[in-house]
Amino acid sequence: MTAVRLFLALDLPEEHRAEIGRRAARLEGDLPPARWVPPDNLHLTLAFLGDTAEEAVPGLLAAVTPAFAGCGPLELRVTGAGTFPPGRPARIGWVGIDGGTALLDLQRRVAEAAAHRLGLEPDRRPFHPHVTLARPRRPWNRRASEALTRAFEGGVGGPFPAAEGVLYRSELSPRGARYTAVERLPL
């Protein structure tokens, strides 16, 4: 049995990814070392599925396709930045995504459908829509976290449509992750 590392996500438009990348590049020299996500890899994860049997992929797609199709296209916007965990030394730097209750509902439906089909326990943590931007090598202090937040004040670009979800395969290597779209799922 072959396993593949999978996640379900929404993509960002090229112009938003490029602007996020430009702002991140300006920060890199001023902040403590971190592994920065390349602009081409920026996405909004709806559900991380981890290692999944390749044979389970058709059934997974059959389960999540109606969850995506049951939602019309969404209007999203990049709304600023922050760090996880909040109020403590940062282990993740992110940019926020606002899609209102429609995005929250889509994420819940997609994550539940995938978990049910794969026999996983649904993630009960509150969903905080974000795009991971950086993983500090050692946790960032408050000054570094505030610099990230300031760099993205006012958001990035205008609103943008999300008309499809994507099932991605993730392959890890010493040079970073490589994501390959397995299937695009219309909203």
C-alpha positions in Angstrom: 0.0 0.0 0.0 1.5 3.3 -1.1 0.7 6.4 1.0 0.6 10.0 -0.2 0.7 13.2 1.9 -2.5 15.2 1.1 -4.3 18.4 2.0 -7.3 20.3 0.8 -6.9 24.0 0.1 -7.9 27.1 -1.7 -5.4 28.9 -4.0 -4.5 32.6 -3.9 -4.3 34.6 -7.2 -0.8 35.1 -8.6 -0.8 38.8 -7.9 -1.6 38.3 -4.2 1.0 35.6 -3.9 3.6 37.9 -5.6 2.8 40.9 -3.3 3.0 38.7 -0.2 6.3 37.4 -1.5 7.7 40.9 -2.0 6.8 42.0 1.5 8.2 38.8 3.0 11.5 39.3 1.1 11.8 42.8 2.6 11.4 41.3 6.1 13.8 38.4 5.7 16.9 40.4 6.4 15.4 42.2 9.4 13.9 39.2 11.2 15.6 36.2 12.9 16.1 33.2 10.6 13.1 31.4 9.4 12.0 29.0 6.6 9.9 31.3 4.4 7.3 29.7 2.2 7.9 30.4 -1.5 5.2 32.5 -3.1 4.2 29.7 -5.5 3.4 27.5 -2.4 1.1 30.0 -0.6 -2.4 28.6 -0.1 -5.2 28.5 2.4 -5.4 25.0 3.9 -8.9 23.8 4.6 -7.9 20.3 5.9 -4.6 18.6 6.3 -5.0 14.9 5.7 -1.5 13.6 6.2 -0.4 10.3 4.9 -3.3 8.7 3.0 -3.4 5.4 1.2 -3.3 6.1 -2.5 -6.2 3.7 -3.0 -8.3 5.9 -0.8 -8.0 8.9 -3.0 -11.0 8.2 -5.3 -13.3 7.7 -2.3 -12.0 10.8 -0.7 -12.7 12.8 -3.9 -16.2 11.3 -4.0 -16.8 12.5 -0.4 -15.4 16.0 -0.7 -16.7 17.0 -4.1 -20.3 17.6 -2.9 -18.9 19.6 0.1 -17.1 21.9 -2.4 -20.0 21.9 -4.9 -22.5 22.9 -2.2 -20.8 26.2 -1.8 -20.9 28.9 -4.4 -17.7 30.9 -5.3 -16.3 32.8 -2.3 -15.0 36.4 -2.1 -11.8 36.3 0.0 -9.4 39.0 1.1 -5.9 39.0 2.7 -6.5 40.9 6.0 -3.2 41.4 7.8 -0.7 39.1 9.6 0.1 37.6 12.9 1.8 34.7 14.6 1.0 31.4 16.3 0.8 30.9 19.2 -0.8 34.3 19.9 0.9 36.3 22.7 3.8 33.9 23.1 7.1 33.4 21.2 6.1 32.8 17.6 6.5 29.5 15.9 4.5 30.3 12.7 4.1 33.6 10.9 1.0 34.0 8.8 -1.2 36.3 6.7 -4.9 36.2 7.5 -7.8 35.4 5.1 -11.3 36.8 5.5 -14.1 35.0 3.7 -16.9 35.5 6.3 -19.1 32.7 7.5 -19.3 31.1 4.0 -15.5 30.3 4.3 -15.9 28.9 7.8 -18.9 26.8 6.7 -17.0 25.5 3.6 -14.0 24.5 5.7 -16.2 22.7 8.3 -18.1 20.7 5.6 -14.9 19.8 3.7 -12.9 18.8 6.8 -15.8 16.7 8.2 -16.4 14.9 4.8 -12.7 14.1 4.4 -12.3 12.9 8.1 -15.4 10.8 7.9 -14.4 9.1 4.6 -10.8 8.4 5.8 -11.9 7.3 9.3 -10.1 10.2 11.0 -11.1 12.0 14.1 -12.3 15.5 13.0 -10.2 18.4 14.1 -12.2 20.2 16.8 -9.9 23.2 17.0 -11.4 26.5 15.8 -10.5 27.3 12.2 -8.4 30.4 11.9 -8.2 31.1 8.1 -4.6 31.9 7.3 -1.8 31.3 4.9 1.4 30.1 6.5 4.2 32.5 5.6 7.2 31.6 7.8 8.4 29.0 10.2 11.1 30.6 12.5 14.1 28.4 13.2 13.8 29.5 16.8 10.7 31.2 18.1 10.5 34.9 17.3 10.2 37.4 20.0 7.6 40.1 20.3 9.6 42.6 18.2 9.8 40.2 15.3 6.1 39.3 15.5 5.2 43.0 15.5 7.4 43.7 12.5 5.6 41.0 10.5 2.2 42.4 11.6 3.2 45.9 10.5 4.4 44.7 7.1 0.9 43.5 6.3 -1.2 46.2 7.9 -4.2 47.0 5.7 -4.1 43.7 4.0 -2.8 42.8 0.5 -4.6 43.8 -2.7 -8.4 43.8 -3.1 -10.9 41.0 -2.7 -10.5 38.0 -4.9 -12.8 35.1 -6.0 -12.2 31.5 -5.0 -14.1 29.3 -7.4 -12.4 26.0 -6.7 -10.8 23.9 -4.0 -7.8 21.8 -4.7 -6.6 18.4 -3.4 -2.9 18.7 -3.1 -0.2 16.1 -2.8 2.8 17.3 -0.7 6.3 15.9 -1.1 8.8 16.9 1.4 12.5 17.3 0.7 15.5 19.1 2.2 14.9 21.9 -0.2 11.3 22.4 1.0 7.9 21.1 0.1 6.7 20.6 -3.4 2.9 20.7 -4.0 1.2 19.0 -6.9 -2.5 19.4 -7.6 -4.2 16.0 -7.7 -7.7 17.3 -8.4 -9.5 20.7 -8.8 -12.9 20.8 -7.2 -15.4 23.5 -8.4 -17.3 25.5 -5.8 
